[in-house]
Amino acid sequence: MKLEQHHIDTFNTDQADAHARAFAFTAEKVPDIQYVLQRLQEFQVAIPSWALGTGGTRFGRFSGGGEPRSLEEKVEDVGLLHALNRASGAISLHIPWDIPENAPAIKALAAQHGLRFDAVNSNTFQDQPGQKLSYKFGSLHHTDKAVRKQAIAHNIEVVKYGIELGSNVLSLWLSDGSNFPGQLNFREAFLRTLESLQEIYAALPADWKLYIEYKSCEPNFYSTTIADWGQSLMLANKLGDKALTLVDLGHHLPNANIEQIVALLLMEGKLAGFHFNDSKYGDDDLTVGSINPYQLFLIFNELVEGMDARGMHHASDLGWMIDASHNVKDPLEDLLQSVEAIMIAYAQALLVDTKALAEARQANDVVTAQEILQEAYRTDVRPLVAQARLLNGGALQPVQLYRRLKIREALIKERGLKTVATGL
Ligand SMILES: [Mn+2]
């Protein structure tokens, strides 16, 4: 299904007066409102193809109905999100869950919805039907060279699909690790991983990048071969300029200071971008901003400051993607909430009085420094985000309109109640 622009326009007209009052109230306090609106209008967050279906846990999976049955339907779902919020203009594919059989046709379909293809993701954390060798004991770090070769070949094949789709990033996450002390020689596992990555890196086209994601634990419970940003950065530095460290918010040990990690990776020119989600305990894959919105704001504050210091373009010089899974929510509603939370945190970061903050820091005026950050964080920027969306042709209230138009009901009618999208 495809949304008609008149549905959005009619809905916006109904809300126009209330929105205009709220926008005027906030905008009046923003010194350069045009700058903020332009940045918000440009900012796009990629939607992963695996987040469009209801996810499960190791205990079970409860599908919600109307889930996309094919890659084409996944593109249509992201098209719906983008029509509503005008900030979801890219889709990130996971191979082999979503193999583009006919790349020109899928590219054309995406273009119809105003979408481009973001990073392509490889998968060596599970065995596929008919696969010759198993990844039970890892992939790129495996003790058996034949398994490593198979995993390397898979990554190079993913790049090939990406080239057909117009992507220019291979995003890589390994579940490689160990479950028990003694199982693995850490140093040798790391060096085997490096050697495998060198082969993949050598196969990258000149204009491509390799994002190396890290994760502290799970599915392995004793060690992960790329466990933290230091280990990822070591690999990225050894590989070369095209290799960068990807930060997934849920992949840290509890209470890690992620904003500090981000600031330093950015300073080194080694930050690839983000996988957004939220968590309370571990890699919980919760809706962005649902647990710790202040942390999200502090991260964006470092991103904006750090990118400005390096003269980077906020929207296009880092990779922005959601990486989450939804057990109990309608995935499309969840993604709308997640993108909204990201836009809110970004808008708040754009409001920080950086000059006053630098002065307060120089003078060691701790109270003023904290006040400046919290002043921005406590500003209700939702009308600014809504105004940017309105200017882009999106809906003032995407979730409300999604429900009013009964989009999920229409998708269930079209696709059936018992559809299960590929993914975890
Ligand atoms: Mn991730």
Boltz pocket constraint, residues with backbone or C-beta under 6 A from the ligand:
constraints:
  - pocket:
      binder: B
      contacts: [[A, 173], [A, 213], [A, 248], [A, 275], [A, 323]]
      max_distance: 6.0
